[in-house]
Amino acid sequence: MADDIDRANDVAQETIDRIIAKAPKFDAPSLPECLECGEDIPIQRQAFGGRNLCVDCQTVLEKRGRQ
């Protein structure tokens, strides 16, 4: 019984590891101003790293992608 559980845990861990490896990395510095509209990007948003758009422009971009 423990062998089945161990195998299931191994499969689950491998799945998690693959998902994490494919996840976008936000290690690049954020810009202080939005590339689209030139508005300031809030410090709290910049702290995540890799942010190039303000919240409004990012929202518009994501909505366009869903349509």
N, C-alpha and C positions, 0 to 999 in steps of 0.2 A: 504493500500500500504506500509506503513512504517513497518508493521509487517512482510511482506515478505522480505523486505530489512534487517530488524533486524535479522531474522532467517538466511538469507544468510550470513550475517556478522558473526553470531555466528558459523555457520558451517565452514566458512573460518578460523576463529580464532582457532577453535578446531583442524582443519587440520594442521595449522601452529604449534600449540603447540605440537601435536604428532610428527611432523617431527623434531622439535627442541629437543624433549626428546629422540628421537632415534639417533640423530646425535652423532658421536664420540666425546668424551671429550678429549681434549689435555691438561689436567692439570698435567700430570706427567712430570717430568723434562726430557729434551732432553739429549742425550749422546754427549760428545764432539767428539767422533770418531765413524765412521760407523761400525756396527756389521759385515757386509759382507766383506769389503775390508780394513778397518782400516784407511781410509782417514779421515781427519778432516771434521766435519760437520760445515759449516759456521755459525757464530754467528747469522746472520739474520735468518737462518733456525732454529737454536736452540731456538730462541725467541718465536716460535709458541708453543713449548712444545710438549712432546711425540715423538720427532723425534729420530729414531734409525738408519736410513740409510741416506747416502749422496744422493744427487739428482740423480746421475747416477744409483746407485743401486736401488733406489726407482722406477726410470723409467723402469728399466729392470723388476722388480717385477710386476709392473702394466701391462706391455706388456705381460708378461707370463700369467697373470690372464685373459686377454681378449681373448686369443687364445683358 
